[in-house]
């Protein structure tokens, strides 16, 4: 009986020792796995940051007027209406640009983005000869930001142009003309009421 009790006691001891060893090994494996996960997470995070550094942010492309790059960057992803409007305006997609700019203005009329949208919308109207629309957009902008000197001066200019009605393109055909390029920019000849003038080309860049 005593022998059985001794054997039972010894058996219990034998069963306990491997269990403790297994626990220690399990802890070691768990610790090792956690270390590996931490190292991999750090490496992937560093790689993601490095990759992101290679691609300029959308705002940077927008602020620098890098329209070709911005167009490619937002082609297959969701982007702010302000960025889409800027790209559409740069590539003469007037209807799309007008839609996106108005979305920005309606979303938050007093925001900086709305102010940018107003400016680009006015520029779009001016480029396309829609002087009445430009005048209305300027009035809307001045109601939100009264007293802005640049807008006040711009409004005085468009008020004069708006008296003559909106402009339109009557005919489009290929033509050849001579211009000049210097450090002052590109100068092109224009004919207005049978009178020749030379205007500097404003790329908006």
C-alpha positions as CSV (number, residue, x, y, z in Angstrom):
1,X,0.0,0.0,0.0
2,X,2.8,2.3,0.9
3,X,4.6,1.3,-2.3
4,X,1.5,2.2,-4.3
5,X,1.3,5.5,-2.6
6,X,4.9,6.1,-3.2
7,X,4.5,5.1,-6.9
8,X,1.5,7.3,-7.2
9,X,3.4,10.2,-5.7
10,X,6.3,9.6,-8.0
11,X,3.9,9.3,-10.9
12,X,2.4,12.7,-10.1
13,X,5.8,14.2,-9.8
14,X,6.8,12.9,-13.2
15,X,3.6,14.2,-14.8
16,X,4.1,17.6,-13.3
17,X,7.6,18.3,-14.4
18,X,7.0,18.0,-18.1
19,X,4.0,20.3,-17.7
20,X,6.1,23.0,-16.2
21,X,8.7,22.6,-18.9
22,X,6.0,22.8,-21.5
23,X,4.7,26.0,-19.9
24,X,8.1,27.6,-20.0
25,X,8.6,26.5,-23.6
26,X,5.2,27.9,-24.5
27,X,6.0,31.2,-22.9
28,X,9.3,31.4,-24.8
29,X,7.5,30.6,-28.1
30,X,4.9,33.2,-27.3
31,X,7.5,35.8,-26.5
32,X,9.5,35.0,-29.6
33,X,6.4,35.2,-31.8
34,X,5.5,38.6,-30.3
35,X,9.0,39.9,-30.9
36,X,8.8,38.7,-34.5
37,X,5.4,40.4,-35.0
38,X,6.8,43.6,-33.5
39,X,9.8,43.6,-35.8
40,X,7.7,42.8,-38.9
41,X,5.2,45.6,-38.0
42,X,8.0,48.1,-37.6
43,X,9.6,47.1,-40.9
44,X,6.3,47.2,-42.8
45,X,5.4,50.6,-41.2
46,X,8.8,52.0,-42.1
47,X,8.3,50.7,-45.7
48,X,4.9,52.3,-45.9
49,X,6.3,55.6,-44.7
50,X,9.1,55.4,-47.2
51,X,6.8,54.6,-50.0
52,X,4.4,57.4,-49.1
53,X,7.4,59.8,-49.1
54,X,8.0,58.9,-52.8
55,X,4.5,60.0,-53.8
56,X,3.5,63.7,-53.1
57,X,0.3,64.2,-51.2
58,X,-2.7,65.3,-53.1
59,X,-2.7,68.7,-51.4
60,X,0.9,69.3,-52.4
61,X,0.1,68.6,-56.0
62,X,-2.9,70.9,-55.8
63,X,-1.0,73.7,-54.1
64,X,1.7,73.5,-56.7
65,X,-0.7,73.4,-59.7
66,X,0.8,70.1,-60.8
67,X,-2.4,69.2,-62.7
68,X,-1.2,66.3,-64.8
69,X,0.1,64.5,-61.7
70,X,-2.9,65.3,-59.7
71,X,-5.2,64.0,-62.5
72,X,-3.4,60.7,-62.4
73,X,-3.3,60.5,-58.6
74,X,-7.1,60.9,-58.2
75,X,-8.1,58.9,-61.3
76,X,-9.0,55.7,-59.4
77,X,-9.7,57.0,-55.9
78,X,-12.1,59.2,-53.9
79,X,-10.8,62.8,-53.8
80,X,-12.1,66.1,-52.5
81,X,-14.3,68.0,-55.0
82,X,-11.9,70.9,-54.8
83,X,-9.1,68.7,-56.3
84,X,-11.4,67.3,-58.9
85,X,-12.6,70.8,-59.8
86,X,-9.1,72.1,-60.1
87,X,-8.1,69.3,-62.5
88,X,-11.3,69.7,-64.5
89,X,-10.7,73.5,-64.8
90,X,-7.1,73.0,-65.9
91,X,-8.2,70.7,-68.7
92,X,-11.1,72.9,-69.9
93,X,-13.8,70.6,-68.6
94,X,-15.9,73.6,-67.7
95,X,-19.1,71.9,-66.7
96,X,-17.4,69.4,-64.4
97,X,-15.3,72.1,-62.8
98,X,-18.3,74.3,-62.2
99,X,-20.2,71.4,-60.5
100,X,-17.3,70.5,-58.2
101,X,-16.5,74.1,-57.2
102,X,-20.2,74.7,-56.3
103,X,-20.2,71.5,-54.2
104,X,-17.3,72.9,-52.2
105,X,-18.9,76.3,-51.8
106,X,-22.3,74.8,-50.7
107,X,-20.6,72.4,-48.2
108,X,-19.0,75.1,-46.1
109,X,-19.2,78.6,-47.6
110,X,-16.8,80.2,-45.0
111,X,-14.0,77.6,-45.3
112,X,-10.6,78.2,-47.0
113,X,-11.6,75.5,-49.5
114,X,-14.7,77.5,-50.4
115,X,-12.6,80.6,-50.9
116,X,-10.3,78.7,-53.3
117,X,-13.3,77.3,-55.1
118,X,-14.7,80.8,-55.5
119,X,-11.4,82.1,-56.9
120,X,-11.1,79.2,-59.4
121,X,-14.7,79.5,-60.4
122,X,-14.3,83.2,-61.1
123,X,-11.2,82.5,-63.1
124,X,-13.0,79.8,-65.1
125,X,-15.9,82.2,-65.9
126,X,-13.4,84.8,-67.0
127,X,-11.4,82.5,-69.2
128,X,-14.6,81.3,-71.0
129,X,-16.0,84.8,-71.4
130,X,-18.9,84.3,-69.0
131,X,-18.5,87.8,-67.4
132,X,-22.0,87.9,-66.0
133,X,-21.5,84.7,-64.1
134,X,-18.1,85.9,-62.9
135,X,-19.7,89.0,-61.6
136,X,-22.3,87.0,-59.7
137,X,-19.6,84.7,-58.3
138,X,-17.6,87.7,-57.1
139,X,-20.7,89.2,-55.4
140,X,-21.3,85.9,-53.6
141,X,-17.7,85.8,-52.5
142,X,-17.8,89.4,-51.2
143,X,-20.9,88.7,-49.2
144,X,-18.9,86.0,-47.4
145,X,-15.7,87.9,-47.2
146,X,-16.6,91.6,-47.4
147,X,-13.9,94.2,-48.0
148,X,-11.4,91.9,-49.7
149,X,-9.4,94.3,-51.7
150,X,-8.4,91.9,-54.5
151,X,-12.1,90.8,-55.0
152,X,-13.2,94.5,-54.9
153,X,-10.7,95.4,-57.6
154,X,-11.6,92.3,-59.7
155,X,-15.3,93.0,-59.5
156,X,-14.7,96.5,-60.9
157,X,-13.0,95.0,-63.9
158,X,-15.7,92.3,-64.5
159,X,-18.4,94.9,-64.1
160,X,-17.0,96.8,-67.2
161,X,-16.7,93.6,-69.2
162,X,-20.1,92.4,-68.2
163,X,-21.7,95.4,-69.9
164,X,-20.7,94.0,-73.3
165,X,-22.3,90.6,-72.8
166,X,-20.7,87.1,-72.6
167,X,-18.1,86.1,-75.2
168,X,-18.4,83.0,-77.4
169,X,-16.3,81.2,-79.9
170,X,-17.8,81.6,-83.4
171,X,-15.4,79.5,-85.4
172,X,-12.6,77.0,-84.7
173,X,-10.1,76.2,-87.3
174,X,-6.3,75.4,-87.4
175,X,-4.1,78.4,-87.8
176,X,-0.4,79.3,-87.8
177,X,1.0,82.4,-86.2
178,X,4.3,83.7,-84.8
179,X,4.9,84.4,-81.2
180,X,8.0,85.2,-79.1
181,X,9.4,83.5,-76.1
182,X,11.7,85.2,-73.6
183,X,12.4,85.3,-69.9
184,X,9.3,87.5,-69.5
185,X,7.2,84.6,-70.9
186,X,5.3,83.8,-74.1
187,X,3.8,86.7,-76.1
188,X,1.2,86.0,-78.8
189,X,-0.3,88.2,-81.4
190,X,-4.1,88.8,-81.4
191,X,-6.4,90.6,-83.7
192,X,-9.2,92.6,-82.2
193,X,-11.5,94.7,-84.4
194,X,-8.9,94.6,-87.2
195,X,-6.2,95.9,-84.8
196,X,-3.2,93.9,-83.8
197,X,-2.1,93.6,-80.3
198,X,0.4,91.4,-78.4
199,X,-0.6,89.6,-75.3
200,X,1.3,87.6,-72.7
201,X,0.1,84.1,-72.3
202,X,-0.9,83.3,-68.8
203,X,-0.7,79.6,-68.1
204,X,-2.0,79.9,-64.6
205,X,1.0,78.0,-63.2
